[in-house]
Amino acid sequence: MINLNEYQGLFKECFLYFPSGKLYNKTQGDEIIINSKLPIRKFFDGQIEFQKWELDMLMEFKKLLNKQYSDNVLMRMLYATKFQFNKTLQILEANDVWRSQPKDMTQDVIKYLFNGAIYVHGRDHFFRPIIIVNATKLIGDIDLTLQSLTVFLEYLLDKWMLPGQIENWITVLDLGGLGIAKLPAQQLQKLMTYLSNNYRQRMYRCYVVNCNKTLTLSWSMIKGFLDETTVKKISFYNNQTPQPLFEHTHCSQVEIKYGGSSIDKTEYWPPRTVSDTYHITKINLISEDQYKQNYEQGKLKNNKVCQELIVSQGSDDSFQSCD
């Protein structure tokens, strides 16, 4: 069980939110699968159940394996490769190598996380963390950048996200108006490829802001290293305000410099909650009684469970508008 005093990035509402349960839900925006030419799955863990056709594909793929993996890990990899078995075997092997590498919180990593190149600021409507990447600070050793990013994201997955409930994040990539000559293109290319390879099916949206008009050529070079699904999640803005972000994010969760109402961040590590207001419209949360009942019935056996919701009752149902 999770004690909220030890997980300060999480709060009771996070545990009371579950995806709508509808596979294809276009009204609330928290569909489990997006219906396209090839389905895009957004949730894999916790209480999530796979469809028959997915389980059939999984069974066939397992015949090729010489070691065991959890079903949710295999399904992430299969979706990432559009169910191409040979390619999935390759990325599983590469992921095994990456997972075996040390991910220590060294003094250099701590210094990097404090400089504001990568940080969290707020959550969106469905409690997805918003990651800010400042391209003007992506300088120096690329290996240190990736090592720091790994420590950062593993912390988020452990302390800010929940299997089956909060599995995705949003990225705001601030290019600071840099032109092609000054843009750390190699750093960005390796960073995007690294995220795509090692944190599959995690990015919900990426808003690239403060784009120089000469960025088109550089983007054409970078997107060649990304899969089609990832490319479609990325959008560009020549100003500081990614307006579509506010279609699923309350203004109090976003810094003023990006069009929100929260004071611009000056202390970047560790991540902290910036506002208690998340919802731009009401979303469906189960009651605390229902949560406790689900736990007692064993329905949360694969989820992280909130200790405070099991041992106490009472809730705070607050809502504010940006208007």
Secondary structure, DSSP 8 states (H G I E B T S, - for coil): -B-TTT-TT--HHHHHB---S-SS-TTTS--SEE-SSS-EE---STT----HHHHHHHHHHHTT-SS---HHHHHHHHHHTTT-HHHHHHHHHHHHHHHHS-----HHHHHHHHTTSEEEEEE-TT--EEEEEEGGG--S-HHHHHHHHHHHHHHHHHHT-BTTTB--EEEEEE-TT--TTTS-HHHHHHHHHHHHHHSTT-EEEEEEES--TTHHHHHHHHHTTS-HHHHHTEEE-SSS--GGGGGSS-GGGSBGGGTSSB---S--SS-----S---SS---B--HHHHHHHHHTTTTTTS--BHHHHH------------
